[in-house]
Amino acid sequence: MFNKTRNILNNKLLAASVLVTASGSAFAEGANETAITAAVDAGKSMVSLTTSGVIGIAALGFGLGMVVSWLRK
């Protein structure tokens, strides 16, 4: 009898937590959408800037290496 009561209570708690979670995500969808979009755009621009910086530093290092190797000859 005790296990049956415990199962019913667990099922009711599970159902209540699912309802609270579902309603919370429904309220948060519109409010955070613009913030998420702005964060994604900022992340894309940072990746672009970082990529161009790494390529530039690699090209500079390669060019200096070539100049030094030509001067050693």
N, CA, C and O atoms as a Tinker XYZ file with bonds, in Angstrom:
   292  protein
     1  N      0.823000   -1.195000    0.000000    73     2
     2  CA     0.000000    0.000000    0.000000    64     1     3
     3  C      0.867000    1.259000    0.000000    63     2     4     5
     4  O      0.562000    2.239000   -0.680000    81     3
     5  N      1.953000    1.214000    0.775000    73     3     6
     6  CA     2.824000    2.372000    0.886000    64     5     7
     7  C      3.505000    2.692000   -0.446000    63     6     8     9
     8  O      3.649000    3.858000   -0.815000    81     7
     9  N      3.922000    1.644000   -1.164000    73     7    10
    10  CA     4.580000    1.846000   -2.462000    64     9    11
    11  C      3.622000    2.442000   -3.487000    63    10    12    13
    12  O      4.019000    3.278000   -4.298000    81    11
    13  N      2.360000    2.013000   -3.452000    73    11    14
    14  CA     1.377000    2.553000   -4.381000    64    13    15
    15  C      1.142000    4.036000   -4.111000    63    14    16    17
    16  O      1.032000    4.834000   -5.042000    81    15
    17  N      1.067000    4.394000   -2.848000    73    15    18
    18  CA     0.895000    5.802000   -2.487000    64    17    19
    19  C      2.110000    6.616000   -2.915000    63    18    20    21
    20  O      1.979000    7.731000   -3.419000    81    19
    21  N      3.276000    6.053000   -2.711000    73    19    22
    22  CA     4.508000    6.741000   -3.108000    64    21    23
    23  C      4.553000    6.942000   -4.624000    63    22    24    25
    24  O      4.947000    8.013000   -5.085000    81    23
    25  N      4.158000    5.934000   -5.407000    73    23    26
    26  CA     4.145000    6.050000   -6.864000    64    25    27
    27  C      3.168000    7.110000   -7.337000    63    26    28    29
    28  O      3.478000    7.883000   -8.244000    81    27
    29  N      1.984000    7.152000   -6.725000    73    27    30
    30  CA     0.991000    8.168000   -7.098000    64    29    31
    31  C      1.534000    9.565000   -6.798000    63    30    32    33
    32  O      1.401000   10.478000   -7.613000    81    31
    33  N      2.143000    9.721000   -5.631000    73    31    34
    34  CA     2.708000   11.022000   -5.253000    64    33    35
    35  C      3.829000   11.418000   -6.203000    63    34    36    37
    36  O      3.902000   12.577000   -6.614000    81    35
    37  N      4.712000   10.474000   -6.565000    73    35    38
    38  CA     5.792000   10.762000   -7.505000    64    37    39
    39  C      5.251000   11.148000   -8.871000    63    38    40    41
    40  O      5.775000   12.063000   -9.507000    81    39
    41  N      4.213000   10.466000   -9.330000    73    39    42
    42  CA     3.621000   10.790000  -10.622000    64    41    43
    43  C      2.998000   12.183000  -10.614000    63    42    44    45
    44  O      3.117000   12.921000  -11.592000    81    43
    45  N      2.339000   12.542000   -9.524000    73    43    46
    46  CA     1.743000   13.876000   -9.437000    64    45    47
    47  C      2.826000   14.947000   -9.382000    63    46    48    49
    48  O      2.685000   16.004000   -9.998000    81    47
    49  N      3.906000   14.681000   -8.649000    73    47    50
    50  CA     5.008000   15.642000   -8.606000    64    49    51
    51  C      5.675000   15.782000   -9.971000    63    50    52    53
    52  O      6.053000   16.882000  -10.373000    81    51
    53  N      5.816000   14.680000  -10.669000    73    51    54
    54  CA     6.392000   14.709000  -12.006000    64    53    55
    55  C      5.522000   15.522000  -12.955000    63    54    56    57
    56  O      6.031000   16.342000  -13.719000    81    55
    57  N      4.221000   15.300000  -12.910000    73    55    58
    58  CA     3.303000   16.043000  -13.767000    64    57    59
    59  C      3.333000   17.534000  -13.441000    63    58    60    61
    60  O      3.310000   18.367000  -14.347000    81    59
    61  N      3.384000   17.870000  -12.168000    73    59    62
    62  CA     3.437000   19.280000  -11.776000    64    61    63
    63  C      4.737000   19.927000  -12.237000    63    62    64    65
    64  O      4.726000   21.067000  -12.702000    81    63
    65  N      5.850000   19.223000  -12.116000    73    63    66
    66  CA     7.130000   19.807000  -12.536000    64    65    67
    67  C      7.194000   19.976000  -14.049000    63    66    68    69
    68  O      7.798000   20.933000  -14.535000    81    67
    69  N      6.582000   19.063000  -14.801000    73    67    70
    70  CA     6.540000   19.201000  -16.257000    64    69    71
    71  C      5.708000   20.413000  -16.644000    63    70    72    73
    72  O      6.091000   21.161000  -17.544000    81    71
    73  N      4.590000   20.617000  -15.989000    73    71    74
    74  CA     3.753000   21.780000  -16.294000    64    73    75
    75  C      4.466000   23.087000  -15.974000    63    74    76    77
    76  O      4.391000   24.045000  -16.744000    81    75
    77  N      5.156000   23.125000  -14.840000    73    75    78
    78  CA     5.877000   24.346000  -14.469000    64    77    79
    79  C      6.995000   24.621000  -15.454000    63    78    80    81
    80  O      7.206000   25.769000  -15.845000    81    79
    81  N      7.712000   23.592000  -15.859000    73    79    82
    82  CA     8.808000   23.757000  -16.816000    64    81    83
    83  C      8.283000   24.206000  -18.170000    63    82    84    85
    84  O      8.855000   25.105000  -18.787000    81    83
    85  N      7.227000   23.608000  -18.631000    73    83    86
    86  CA     6.673000   23.969000  -19.935000    64    85    87
    87  C      6.160000   25.401000  -19.932000    63    86    88    89
    88  O      6.362000   26.128000  -20.905000    81    87
    89  N      5.508000   25.815000  -18.870000    73    87    90
    90  CA     4.988000   27.180000  -18.840000    64    89    91
    91  C      6.125000   28.187000  -18.700000    63    90    92    93
    92  O      6.041000   29.289000  -19.242000    81    91
    93  N      7.160000   27.835000  -17.998000    73    91    94
    94  CA     8.306000   28.744000  -17.858000    64    93    95
    95  C      9.019000   28.971000  -19.169000    63    94    96    97
    96  O      9.422000   30.094000  -19.473000    81    95
    97  N      9.180000   27.917000  -19.953000    73    95    98
    98  CA     9.843000   28.084000  -21.244000    64    97    99
    99  C      8.962000   28.855000  -22.219000    63    98   100   101
   100  O      9.478000   29.560000  -23.087000    81    99
   101  N      7.658000   28.737000  -22.096000    73    99   102
   102  CA     6.770000   29.493000  -22.974000    64   101   103
   103  C      6.849000   30.988000  -22.671000    63   102   104   105
   104  O      6.785000   31.807000  -23.588000    81   103
   105  N      6.988000   31.352000  -21.403000    73   103   106
   106  CA     7.117000   32.764000  -21.052000    64   105   107
   107  C      8.461000   33.329000  -21.484000    63   106   108   109
   108  O      8.539000   34.505000  -21.841000    81   107
   109  N      9.503000   32.541000  -21.462000    73   107   110
   110  CA    10.845000   33.040000  -21.737000    64   109   111
   111  C     11.162000   33.109000  -23.224000    63   110   112   113
   112  O     12.172000   33.704000  -23.599000    81   111
   113  N     10.349000   32.533000  -24.065000    73   111   114
   114  CA    10.697000   32.443000  -25.478000    64   113   115
   115  C     10.805000   33.806000  -26.142000    63   114   116   117
   116  O     11.800000   34.082000  -26.812000    81   115
   117  N      9.815000   34.655000  -25.975000    73   115   118
   118  CA     9.823000   35.944000  -26.651000    64   117   119
   119  C     10.807000   36.929000  -26.054000    63   118   120   121
   120  O     11.385000   37.741000  -26.777000    81   119
   121  N     11.005000   36.870000  -24.763000    73   119   122
   122  CA    11.850000   37.851000  -24.100000    64   121   123
   123  C     13.325000   37.633000  -24.394000    63   122   124   125
   124  O     14.071000   38.602000  -24.538000    81   123
   125  N     13.752000   36.416000  -24.484000    73   123   126
   126  CA    15.177000   36.136000  -24.655000    64   125   127
   127  C     15.596000   35.930000  -26.097000    63   126   128   129
   128  O     16.786000   35.786000  -26.378000    81   127
   129  N     14.656000   35.914000  -27.004000    73   127   130
   130  CA    14.999000   35.642000  -28.398000    64   129   131
   131  C     15.920000   36.719000  -28.969000    63   130   132   133
   132  O     16.875000   36.400000  -29.677000    81   131
   133  N     15.647000   37.980000  -28.672000    73   131   134
   134  CA    16.500000   39.044000  -29.198000    64   133   135
   135  C     17.875000   39.019000  -28.552000    63   134   136   137
   136  O     18.873000   39.300000  -29.215000    81   135
   137  N     17.942000   38.688000  -27.274000    73   135   138
   138  CA    19.237000   38.615000  -26.599000    64   137   139
   139  C     20.076000   37.473000  -27.159000    63   138   140   141
   140  O     21.286000   37.618000  -27.331000    81   139
   141  N     19.449000   36.350000  -27.440000    73   139   142
   142  CA    20.177000   35.214000  -28.008000    64   141   143
   143  C     20.656000   35.543000  -29.412000    63   142   144   145
   144  O     21.787000   35.214000  -29.771000    81   143
   145  N     19.821000   36.181000  -30.204000    73   143   146
   146  CA    20.211000   36.555000  -31.561000    64   145   147
   147  C     21.379000   37.534000  -31.535000    63   146   148   149
   148  O     22.310000   37.409000  -32.331000    81   147
   149  N     21.338000   38.495000  -30.636000    73   147   150
   150  CA    22.438000   39.457000  -30.522000    64   149   151
   151  C     23.726000   38.772000  -30.087000    63   150   152   153
   152  O     24.804000   39.105000  -30.579000    81   151
   153  N     23.621000   37.820000  -29.172000    73   151   154
   154  CA    24.812000   37.102000  -28.710000    64   153   155
   155  C     25.409000   36.248000  -29.819000    63   154   156   157
   156  O     26.630000   36.162000  -29.944000    81   155
   157  N     24.561000   35.617000  -30.624000    73   155   158
   158  CA    25.055000   34.807000  -31.739000    64   157   159
   159  C     25.748000   35.689000  -32.767000    63   158   160   161
   160  O     26.805000   35.324000  -33.281000    81   159
   161  N     25.170000   36.842000  -33.074000    73   159   162
   162  CA    25.787000   37.763000  -34.025000    64   161   163
   163  C     27.131000   38.274000  -33.519000    63   162   164   165
   164  O     28.091000   38.374000  -34.284000    81   163
   165  N     27.196000   38.597000  -32.231000    73   163   166
   166  CA    28.460000   39.050000  -31.654000    64   165   167
   167  C     29.498000   37.938000  -31.683000    63   166   168   169
   168  O     30.676000   38.199000  -31.929000    81   167
   169  N     29.082000   36.718000  -31.439000    73   167   170
   170  CA    30.004000   35.587000  -31.492000    64   169   171
   171  C     30.535000   35.362000  -32.897000    63   170   172   173
   172  O     31.715000   35.061000  -33.076000    81   171
   173  N     29.672000   35.506000  -33.894000    73   171   174
   174  CA    30.111000   35.339000  -35.284000    64   173   175
   175  C     31.136000   36.399000  -35.660000    63   174   176   177
   176  O     32.127000   36.097000  -36.326000    81   175
   177  N     30.905000   37.638000  -35.239000    73   175   178
   178  CA    31.858000   38.691000  -35.570000    64   177   179
   179  C     33.189000   38.474000  -34.850000    63   178   180   181
   180  O     34.246000   38.769000  -35.408000    81   179
   181  N     33.150000   37.963000  -33.619000    73   179   182
   182  CA    34.393000   37.682000  -32.896000    64   181   183
   183  C     35.166000   36.546000  -33.552000    63   182   184   185
   184  O     36.395000   36.592000  -33.606000    81   183
   185  N     34.475000   35.533000  -34.048000    73   183   186
   186  CA    35.144000   34.431000  -34.744000    64   185   187
   187  C     35.789000   34.936000  -36.025000    63   186   188   189
   188  O     36.913000   34.556000  -36.351000    81   187
   189  N     35.090000   35.780000  -36.741000    73   187   190
   190  CA    35.634000   36.345000  -37.974000    64   189   191
   191  C     36.880000   37.173000  -37.690000    63   190   192   193
   192  O     37.881000   37.064000  -38.397000    81   191
   193  N     36.816000   37.998000  -36.657000    73   191   194
   194  CA    37.962000   38.831000  -36.290000    64   193   195
   195  C     39.138000   37.984000  -35.845000    63   194   196   197
   196  O     40.277000   38.261000  -36.223000    81   195
   197  N     38.885000   36.969000  -35.058000    73   195   198
   198  CA    39.952000   36.093000  -34.571000    64   197   199
   199  C     40.584000   35.316000  -35.716000    63   198   200   201
   200  O     41.805000   35.166000  -35.764000    81   199
   201  N     39.764000   34.822000  -36.638000    73   199   202
   202  CA    40.286000   34.065000  -37.774000    64   201   203
   203  C     41.183000   34.930000  -38.639000    63   202   204   205
   204  O     42.268000   34.500000  -39.031000    81   203
   205  N     40.749000   36.132000  -38.940000    73   203   206
   206  CA    41.579000   37.011000  -39.766000    64   205   207
   207  C     42.856000   37.398000  -39.025000    63   206   208   209
   208  O     43.904000   37.548000  -39.654000    81   207
   209  N     42.793000   37.559000  -37.719000    73   207   210
   210  CA    44.001000   37.869000  -36.950000    64   209   211
   211  C     44.990000   36.726000  -36.951000    63   210   212   213
   212  O     46.191000   36.951000  -37.095000    81   211
   213  N     44.514000   35.511000  -36.795000    73   211   214
   214  CA    45.409000   34.341000  -36.802000    64   213   215
   215  C     46.037000   34.161000  -38.177000    63   214   216   217
   216  O     47.227000   33.862000  -38.276000    81   215
   217  N     45.260000   34.338000  -39.233000    73   215   218
   218  CA    45.802000   34.210000  -40.591000    64   217   219
   219  C     46.834000   35.307000  -40.841000    63   218   220   221
   220  O     47.876000   35.054000  -41.447000    81   219
   221  N     46.550000   36.521000  -40.377000    73   219   222
   222  CA    47.508000   37.621000  -40.555000    64   221   223
   223  C     48.814000   37.372000  -39.819000    63   222   224   225
   224  O     49.889000   37.623000  -40.363000    81   223
   225  N     48.735000   36.886000  -38.597000    73   223   226
   226  CA    49.950000   36.611000  -37.830000    64   225   227
   227  C     50.732000   35.460000  -38.466000    63   226   228   229
   228  O     51.962000   35.495000  -38.488000    81   227
   229  N     50.042000   34.445000  -38.980000    73   227   230
   230  CA    50.715000   33.338000  -39.655000    64   229   231
   231  C     51.425000   33.817000  -40.918000    63   230   232   233
   232  O     52.555000   33.411000  -41.191000    81   231
   233  N     50.760000   34.685000  -41.690000    73   231   234
   234  CA    51.379000   35.224000  -42.903000    64   233   235
   235  C     52.593000   36.078000  -42.554000    63   234   236   237
   236  O     53.614000   36.020000  -43.240000    81   235
   237  N     52.486000   36.865000  -41.498000    73   235   238
   238  CA    53.610000   37.695000  -41.063000    64   237   239
   239  C     54.781000   36.826000  -40.611000    63   238   240   241
   240  O     55.929000   37.103000  -40.959000    81   239
   241  N     54.500000   35.787000  -39.845000    73   239   242
   242  CA    55.565000   34.875000  -39.403000    64   241   243
   243  C     56.215000   34.153000  -40.566000    63   242   244   245
   244  O     57.435000   33.988000  -40.592000    81   243
   245  N     55.412000   33.721000  -41.531000    73   243   246
   246  CA    55.963000   33.052000  -42.711000    64   245   247
   247  C     56.826000   34.011000  -43.520000    63   246   248   249
   248  O     57.908000   33.646000  -43.979000    81   247
   249  N     56.342000   35.244000  -43.692000    73   247   250
   250  CA    57.109000   36.239000  -44.462000    64   249   251
   251  C     58.423000   36.579000  -43.782000    63   250   252   253
   252  O     59.454000   36.675000  -44.448000    81   251
   253  N     58.406000   36.762000  -42.478000    73   251   254
   254  CA    59.650000   37.058000  -41.762000    64   253   255
   255  C     60.611000   35.880000  -41.820000    63   254   256   257
   256  O     61.824000   36.065000  -41.912000    81   255
   257  N     60.072000   34.682000  -41.766000    73   255   258
   258  CA    60.910000   33.488000  -41.891000    64   257   259
   259  C     61.575000   33.411000  -43.249000    63   258   260   261
   260  O     62.744000   33.041000  -43.356000    81   259
   261  N     60.834000   33.760000  -44.282000    73   259   262
   262  CA    61.410000   33.756000  -45.631000    64   261   263
   263  C     62.488000   34.822000  -45.759000    63   262   264   265
   264  O     63.533000   34.555000  -46.353000    81   263
   265  N     62.276000   36.003000  -45.233000    73   263   266
   266  CA    63.275000   37.071000  -45.291000    64   265   267
   267  C     64.532000   36.658000  -44.535000    63   266   268   269
   268  O     65.642000   36.854000  -45.032000    81   267
   269  N     64.377000   36.097000  -43.360000    73   267   270
   270  CA    65.545000   35.666000  -42.600000    64   269   271
   271  C     66.292000   34.572000  -43.325000    63   270   272   273
   272  O     67.523000   34.581000  -43.336000    81   271
   273  N     65.586000   33.622000  -43.938000    73   271   274
   274  CA    66.265000   32.557000  -44.667000    64   273   275
   275  C     66.992000   33.104000  -45.904000    63   274   276   277
   276  O     68.061000   32.603000  -46.250000    81   275
   277  N     66.441000   34.109000  -46.568000    73   275   278
   278  CA    67.129000   34.713000  -47.711000    64   277   279
   279  C     68.359000   35.498000  -47.262000    63   278   280   281
   280  O     69.375000   35.517000  -47.957000    81   279
   281  N     68.266000   36.149000  -46.091000    73   279   282
   282  CA    69.420000   36.921000  -45.594000    64   281   283
   283  C     70.561000   36.010000  -45.131000    63   282   284   285
   284  O     71.722000   36.420000  -45.142000    81   283
   285  N     70.245000   34.793000  -44.730000    73   283   286
   286  CA    71.279000   33.860000  -44.263000    64   285   287
   287  C     72.101000   33.312000  -45.433000    63   286   288   289
   288  O     73.229000   32.861000  -45.231000    81   287
   289  N     71.565000   33.344000  -46.623000    73   287   290
   290  CA    72.276000   32.771000  -47.784000    64   289   291
   291  C     73.462000   33.564000  -48.145000    63   290   292
   292  O     74.168000   33.222000  -49.093000    81   291
